[in-house]
Amino acid sequence: CAAGAFAALPGMGACELCPPGQFQDSIGETSCKVCPINTWTNRSGSPECSLCPPGKFSRPGAEKLELCREGEITVTPEQAWGDIVEEAEDFVLVFLQPGYYTGYCNLRVRALKLEGIMGKNFTTIDCAQQGRHFHIQGSRNLSLVGLTFVGGVSEGDGGCVHVAQSGVHVRECDFKGCRAEGSGGAFFVTQDSTIDFA
């Protein structure tokens, strides 16, 4: 079979085109590959996937692009993602592509949803024992989805996250190797705050 196609059994049967959202860049293969994150194809028989244009993103196996709405950002580990998070004036939704994120600790955020596109097994934020990950205080909201946090430390309370007078929602996240000299190795939440682990 040519590129863009596959045969379920090698050397037997007719070739089939790879469906939208998948591709095959080699000849003579028995399956297609899923378009990686931030690439896509909406046609059958693709030998490659196209990169998403600026302002748009896609999940793996995408047949269509998703538009980054106002207040949404997609970042990679190579970008200055911590600066983006801290400088946001209003609510911001940050999609983290799979990878290992370092270099930013003690982030003070206003209102933020931080989501690992591929989930906690593929997206890690490491503070490398240089401080805690987030400090959120004063009628603000933080939502963390599909992420693994490692290496957060604090001389006070909350090794990974310190929450005061705010709300936090956590879904499908892991916290590893975080420690605090005070209370809360991973999280410290004051009584005037809310936290929701889903």
N, C-alpha and C positions, 0 to 999 in steps of 0.2 A: 504494500500500500504506500501511496505517496504521502508526503507531509500533509497534515490536516486531516488524515484519515487513519483508520485502524481496522484490523481483522480480529475478531474474537478468538479465533484459533489460527495459529501461525501456519501459513501455507495452504490454508483451506478456507473456502467460502469467499464471499464477496466482501469488498472493502466497504466500510461505513464511514460517513463523515463525522468528525467530532461535533458534538452539539454546541450551541451557543454557551459561552462561559467556560469552554474548554478548548484546548489546542493540542497539536502534536507537531513538534518541530523536527522529528526524525522519520525515516522511512521504515516500513516493515514492522511497525509496532502493533501490540495487541490491546492497547488501551490509550486513552487520551489523558492529558494532564489538566488539572484545574488551573485557571488563570489565577496568579497570585494576587495578593492584596494590592490595591491601587492600579490594577490593570484590568482589562475587560475585552470582550468581543461579543457582538450581538448577531454573529452569523455562523452558520455551520461550515465545517471544513477549514477552520482557521489554522494556519501553520504557526501563528504567534498571537499574543495578546497585545493590545495597544495600551500605552500609559495613559492614565487619567490626566486631563488638562487641569491647569490651575483652577482652584475653587470647587473642584469636584473630587470625589473619592469613590472607591468601590471595595466591597468585601470579596473574599476569595470566591471564584466561580461566578463572577458577576456577568450578567447579560446586559445590564444597563448601569449607568452611572447615577450616583446620588449627589445631589447638589449640597455643598456646604452652605447652610443657611447663615444669615447674619448671626454672629456670636458663636459660630462653630469653626473649629480649626482642626486640621489633621497634621500631626507632627511625626518626625522620625527621631531616633536617638541622636542623630548628628546635629539636629537643630537646637537652638537655645530655648527649649521648651519651658524651662523654669521662668525665664524672663517674660515669656508670653503669658504664663499663668499669673504672675504677680502684677503685670501691667494692665490687665483687663479691668476696665472701669466698671462694667456691669457683668451680669451673668455670662459665663463663657462655657461652652461644651468643647472639651479637647479630646479628640480621638488619638490614642497613641498606637502607632503601628508596632508590630511585634519587634522586640529588641530589648536591650539592656540600657537603661537610662541612668546616668550618673551626673555628678557635677552640681546638683542643686539640692539644698537642704534648707530647713527653717523657712519655708515659703509661707508668706502671709497672704491669704487669699480673701477676696470679697465674696464672691459667689461662683462656685465652680462645680462642674461635673467632669470627672476625669475617667475615661473609659478605655480599657485595652481592647482593641478591635478583635483580636483573636483569643482573648481571655487570659486568665492568670498564669497559665502554663507557658505562655509565650511573651509576656510583657512584665519586666521586673524594673522596679525603681530602687536603686541602692544608694543610701547615704554614706556608706563606707565609714561608719562610726564618726562622722563629722558633725552630726546634729540630728534633730528629728526631721521628719518629712514635712509636716504641716503644722502650723499654728493658726487656728481660726477663732476669732473672738468678736463679739458684738453684733448680734442679730444678722449673722451671715450663715450661708448654707454650703455644705460640702458634700458631694456625692462621689463615691469611689466604686467603680465597677470593673470586674475582670482584671485585677492587677495583683502582683506580688510585691510586697514591700520588705526590704531587708536592710540591716545595718543601721537602723535608727537609734540614736542615743540622746539622753537628756540628763543634765545635772539636776533637773527638777522632776516634774511629773510628765508622763506621756512620752515614751521613747520614740514612737512613730508619729502619733497625732495627739495634739493638745487642743481640746475644745472648751471654750468658755462663752457662755451666753449666746450659743449658736446651735445649729442643728446639723447632724451628720447622718448620711444614709450609706451603708456599706453592703455590697452584694458581690458574692463570688470573688472574694479577695483573701489572700494569705498574708500573714505577718510573721516574719522569721528573723531571729537574731536581733530583735529590738529590745532595748533595756533602758530603764530609768532609775536614777538614784532615789527618786521619790516613789510615787505610786504610778501604777499603770505601765507595764513594760511596753505594750503596744499602744494602748489608748488611755488617755485620761480625759474624763468628761465631768465638768462641774455640775452641781445640782441644778443650776438654772439652764442647763442645755438638754437637748434631746439627741438620742442616738438610736438608729434602727439598723439592725443586722438582718438582712433578708437571705 
